[in-house]
């Protein structure tokens, strides 16, 4: 019986590690794509209307902060799942 419990906990921890990797990886990919699009559009608009560069730059940095926030939320969720897995308590309650 103890080996079954240990195997179930090990499987849950292994799947949690995979899930954390997917969460953080997809957040990083999405942020990289977002920054690429944002930077490209900023350069296009700065080339078209150089007199608006100051205003556009401020807005670009605000959006860059929001893009980073999305990735940091994913990292926070990943750390939460890795350190204090809510699934482990549910598994122990079932066994």
Residue pairs with C-beta under 8 A, 6 or more apart in sequence:
4 95
5 95
8 91
8 95
9 88
9 91
12 85
12 87
12 88
12 91
13 85
13 88
16 81
16 82
16 85
16 87
17 82
19 81
20 78
20 79
20 81
20 82
21 78
23 74
23 77
23 78
23 81
24 74
24 75
24 78
26 74
27 70
27 71
27 73
27 74
27 75
28 71
30 70
30 71
31 67
31 68
31 70
31 71
34 67
35 64
35 67
38 60
38 63
38 64
38 67
39 60
42 56
42 57
42 60
45 52
45 56
46 52
46 53
46 56
81 87
